Amino acid sequence: GTQITGDVSVARLAQVDAGTLSLTTQSGSITVLTGDVSNASYLLLNGDATQSVVHAGSGSVSLTANGAGEDVLLQKDVSSVGNFTITAADAITTDTGIDITATGNTSNITLTATAGNVVLGGNITAGTTTAGASDSGLISATAGGVLTMADGTTINATGVSGRVELQAQGRVSVSE
């Protein structure tokens, strides 16, 4: 994995083969960007469309923002065939309509906002609907503050024994 000091804005982080896809900051927030990159400081990407975080091979994805007050903000859908783990020293936020998906049989999604809130603006789906798949995984969201879901969003652990665990030091507000 790569360890970075300072904030990181992700235009594309992708892998198609087996193995772990990991991004960890020592002290900084992680933002998965949406739209076109137009900031002159990103000279090589200027005008290019963002492509998100995608792992299409067998393996897991991990986004970790360490350091006091550091967050993970998703502005674009993220996906993996294997497990997907997002950890923030403070808060985890997905913008409206932004989904987290782990499509493999027995795939898990784990969200941990150690000191802050988990705010879900989109759907979370783990597991497969493939014929013959025997099991699903676990979707776990833990907040040091509150855990909220936007109205109309879903958390879906597919398969025979898919499970969902929501925990917060404050209130848990699920979608209507």
C-alpha positions in Angstrom: 0.0 0.0 0.0 0.9 3.6 -0.4 1.2 5.9 2.7 0.9 9.7 2.1 1.1 12.6 4.5 -1.4 15.3 3.6 -4.8 15.3 1.9 -5.3 13.1 -1.2 -7.8 13.7 -4.0 -8.4 10.6 -6.1 -9.3 10.8 -9.8 -8.6 7.1 -10.5 -7.4 4.2 -8.4 -8.0 0.9 -10.2 -6.8 -2.7 -10.4 -8.0 -5.6 -12.5 -5.7 -8.5 -11.3 -5.5 -10.3 -7.9 -4.2 -8.4 -4.9 -4.9 -5.6 -2.5 -5.6 -2.1 -3.6 -4.8 0.2 -0.6 -4.5 3.9 0.0 -3.5 5.2 3.5 -2.7 8.7 4.6 -0.5 9.2 7.7 -2.3 12.6 8.3 -4.8 13.6 5.7 -8.2 13.3 4.3 -9.1 11.2 1.2 -11.6 12.5 -1.4 -12.8 10.4 -4.3 -13.5 13.0 -7.0 -16.3 13.3 -9.5 -16.6 15.1 -12.8 -13.7 16.4 -14.9 -10.4 17.4 -13.3 -10.0 21.1 -14.1 -7.7 22.4 -11.4 -4.4 23.6 -12.9 -2.5 21.9 -10.1 -3.4 18.6 -11.7 -1.6 19.4 -15.0 -1.4 15.8 -16.3 -5.1 15.2 -15.7 -6.5 18.6 -16.7 -9.8 18.0 -18.6 -9.8 14.3 -18.0 -12.9 12.6 -16.5 -12.5 11.0 -13.0 -12.8 7.2 -12.9 -13.2 6.5 -9.2 -11.9 3.6 -7.1 -12.5 0.2 -8.8 -11.1 -3.3 -8.1 -12.3 -5.7 -10.8 -10.0 -8.5 -9.8 -9.9 -10.8 -6.8 -8.7 -8.9 -3.9 -9.7 -6.2 -1.5 -9.8 -2.4 -1.4 -8.8 -0.3 1.6 -9.1 3.5 2.0 -7.7 4.8 5.3 -7.5 8.5 6.4 -5.3 8.7 9.6 -4.8 11.8 11.7 -7.0 13.9 14.0 -10.0 15.3 12.2 -9.3 13.5 8.9 -12.2 12.2 6.7 -13.0 10.1 3.7 -15.4 11.8 1.3 -16.8 9.8 -1.7 -18.1 12.0 -4.5 -18.2 9.1 -7.0 -19.4 5.4 -6.8 -16.7 3.0 -5.6 -16.7 -0.8 -6.2 -14.8 -4.0 -5.6 -15.3 -7.7 -6.3 -13.7 -8.5 -2.9 -13.9 -6.8 0.5 -14.1 -3.0 0.7 -12.9 -1.2 3.9 -13.1 2.5 4.5 -11.6 3.9 7.7 -11.4 7.5 8.8 -10.0 9.1 12.0 -13.0 11.4 11.9 -16.0 11.1 9.4 -17.0 9.1 6.4 -19.4 10.8 3.9 -20.9 9.7 0.6 -22.5 12.4 -1.5 -26.1 12.1 -2.6 -26.6 9.1 -4.9 -23.0 7.8 -4.4 -22.9 4.0 -3.9 -20.4 1.5 -2.3 -20.5 -1.9 -3.9 -18.7 -5.2 -3.2 -20.0 -7.8 -5.7 -18.2 -11.0 -4.8 -19.6 -14.0 -3.0 -18.9 -13.5 0.7 -17.7 -9.9 0.2 -17.7 -7.6 3.1 -18.0 -3.8 3.4 -16.7 -2.2 6.5 -17.0 1.5 7.3 -15.4 2.9 10.5 -15.5 6.6 11.4 -13.5 6.5 14.6 -14.4 9.9 16.1 -17.0 11.3 13.7 -20.2 10.6 11.8 -21.0 8.2 9.0 -23.3 10.0 6.5 -24.6 7.8 3.7 -26.1 9.6 0.7 -26.2 6.5 -1.5 -26.7 2.7 -1.4 -24.4 0.1 0.0 -24.5 -3.4 -1.5 -22.4 -6.5 -0.6 -22.6 -10.0 -2.1 -23.7 -11.5 -5.3 -27.0 -12.5 -6.9 -25.2 -15.1 -9.1 -26.9 -18.4 -9.3 -25.2 -21.0 -7.1 -23.6 -18.4 -4.8 -23.9 -19.8 -1.4 -23.4 -16.9 0.9 -22.9 -13.2 1.3 -20.9 -11.1 3.5 -21.2 -8.5 6.2 -21.9 -4.8 5.9 -20.7 -3.1 9.0 -20.8 0.6 9.7 -19.5 2.1 13.0 -19.6 5.8 13.9 -17.9 7.6 16.8 -20.7 10.2 16.3 -24.0 9.6 14.5 -24.9 7.3 11.6 -27.4 8.7 9.1 -28.8 7.5 5.8 -30.5 9.8 3.2 -34.1 9.0 2.6 -34.6 6.4 -0.2 -31.1 4.8 0.3 -30.6 1.1 1.0 -28.1 -1.2 2.7 -28.3 -4.6 1.2 -26.3 -7.7 2.1 -27.5 -10.2 -0.6 -27.3 -14.0 -0.4 -28.4 -16.6 2.0 -26.8 -15.3 5.2 -25.9 -11.7 4.5 -25.8 -9.5 7.6 -25.8 -5.8 8.4 -24.5 -4.2 11.6 -25.0 -0.5 12.3 -23.4 1.0 15.5 -23.0 4.6 16.6 -22.0 6.4 19.8 -24.9 8.8 18.9 -28.1 8.0 17.1 -28.7 5.8 14.1 -31.1 7.2 11.5 -32.0 4.7 8.8 -33.6 5.6 5.4 -37.4 5.9 5.1 
